[in-house]
Amino acid sequence: MIQVRFFARVREALGTDGLQLDASDAPDLDTLQAALLARGEPWATVLAEPNLLRAVNHEVAYGNVPLAAGDEVAFYPPVTGG
């Protein structure tokens, strides 16, 4: 299984802090995100935001990344400070 987690306003908009997906349904990060986008609203809007950050196993992921059973994927908005 792959553990998918949502943080901050992403979690609030989706109404969940996470879910689990079978690793065979998400061989890579882009496929996983496409499957979540296909769930319709609000998933399609929230997870298509251009500044959305993605992390795999606690490391920010740039581009597509292969996934395997036991991985943790996180989606979260950019953090700003002041």
The 8 nearest C-alpha neighbors of each residue, nearest first, counted from 0:
[[1, 21, 68, 22, 20, 69, 19, 2],
 [0, 2, 20, 70, 69, 68, 19, 22],
 [1, 3, 71, 19, 18, 72, 70, 0],
 [4, 2, 72, 17, 18, 73, 71, 19],
 [5, 3, 17, 73, 16, 72, 74, 2],
 [4, 6, 10, 16, 74, 17, 73, 9],
 [5, 7, 10, 75, 9, 8, 74, 16],
 [8, 6, 9, 10, 11, 75, 76, 5],
 [7, 9, 11, 10, 12, 6, 76, 75],
 [10, 8, 12, 11, 7, 6, 5, 75],
 [11, 9, 5, 6, 16, 13, 8, 7],
 [10, 12, 8, 14, 9, 13, 7, 15],
 [11, 13, 9, 10, 14, 8, 41, 45],
 [14, 12, 10, 15, 11, 9, 41, 42],
 [13, 15, 11, 12, 10, 16, 9, 17],
 [16, 14, 10, 13, 17, 11, 5, 18],
 [15, 17, 5, 10, 4, 6, 14, 18],
 [18, 16, 4, 3, 15, 5, 19, 2],
 [17, 19, 3, 2, 4, 20, 16, 15],
 [18, 20, 2, 1, 3, 0, 21, 17],
 [21, 19, 1, 0, 22, 2, 18, 24],
 [20, 22, 0, 23, 24, 1, 19, 25],
 [21, 23, 0, 68, 25, 24, 1, 67],
 [22, 24, 21, 25, 26, 67, 68, 20],
 [25, 23, 22, 21, 26, 20, 31, 30],
 [26, 24, 31, 22, 27, 23, 30, 66],
 [27, 25, 66, 65, 23, 22, 24, 67],
 [28, 26, 65, 66, 25, 64, 30, 29],
 [27, 29, 31, 64, 63, 30, 32, 65],
 [28, 30, 32, 31, 63, 27, 33, 64],
 [31, 29, 33, 27, 32, 28, 25, 34],
 [30, 32, 25, 28, 34, 29, 33, 27],
 [31, 33, 35, 29, 34, 30, 36, 28],
 [34, 32, 36, 30, 35, 31, 29, 37],
 [35, 33, 37, 31, 32, 36, 30, 38],
 [34, 36, 32, 37, 33, 38, 31, 42],
 [37, 35, 43, 33, 38, 42, 34, 32],
 [38, 36, 34, 39, 35, 33, 43, 42],
 [37, 39, 36, 35, 42, 40, 43, 34],
 [40, 38, 43, 37, 42, 41, 36, 35],
 [41, 39, 42, 43, 44, 38, 36, 45],
 [40, 42, 44, 43, 45, 39, 13, 12],
 [43, 41, 40, 45, 36, 44, 39, 46],
 [44, 42, 36, 39, 40, 41, 46, 45],
 [45, 43, 47, 41, 42, 46, 40, 48],
 [44, 46, 42, 47, 43, 48, 41, 9],
 [45, 47, 48, 44, 43, 42, 36, 51],
 [48, 46, 44, 45, 43, 49, 36, 51],
 [47, 49, 51, 46, 50, 45, 44, 76],
 [50, 48, 51, 47, 46, 52, 45, 76],
 [51, 49, 48, 52, 77, 76, 47, 75],
 [52, 50, 76, 48, 49, 75, 77, 53],
 [53, 51, 75, 74, 76, 77, 50, 54],
 [54, 52, 74, 73, 60, 59, 75, 51],
 [53, 55, 59, 60, 73, 58, 72, 57],
 [56, 54, 72, 58, 57, 71, 60, 59],
 [55, 57, 71, 58, 70, 72, 54, 73],
 [58, 56, 55, 54, 59, 71, 73, 72],
 [59, 57, 54, 55, 56, 60, 53, 72],
 [60, 58, 54, 53, 55, 61, 57, 52],
 [61, 59, 54, 53, 55, 58, 62, 64],
 [62, 60, 59, 63, 53, 64, 54, 52],
 [63, 61, 60, 64, 29, 28, 53, 59],
 [62, 64, 28, 29, 27, 61, 65, 60],
 [63, 65, 28, 27, 66, 62, 60, 29],
 [66, 64, 27, 26, 28, 63, 67, 25],
 [67, 65, 27, 26, 64, 28, 70, 25],
 [68, 66, 70, 22, 69, 26, 65, 1],
 [67, 69, 0, 22, 1, 70, 66, 21],
 [68, 70, 1, 0, 67, 71, 2, 22],
 [71, 69, 1, 68, 67, 56, 2, 66],
 [70, 72, 2, 56, 55, 3, 1, 69],
 [73, 71, 55, 3, 54, 4, 2, 56],
 [74, 72, 4, 54, 53, 5, 3, 75],
 [75, 73, 53, 5, 52, 4, 6, 54],
 [74, 76, 6, 52, 9, 51, 5, 73],
 [77, 75, 51, 52, 78, 9, 50, 8],
 [78, 76, 52, 79, 51, 75, 50, 53],
 [77, 79, 76, 80, 75, 52, 7, 51],
 [80, 78, 77, 81, 76, 50, 75, 7],
 [81, 79, 78, 77, 76, 7, 75, 50],
 [80, 79, 78, 77, 76, 7, 8, 50]]
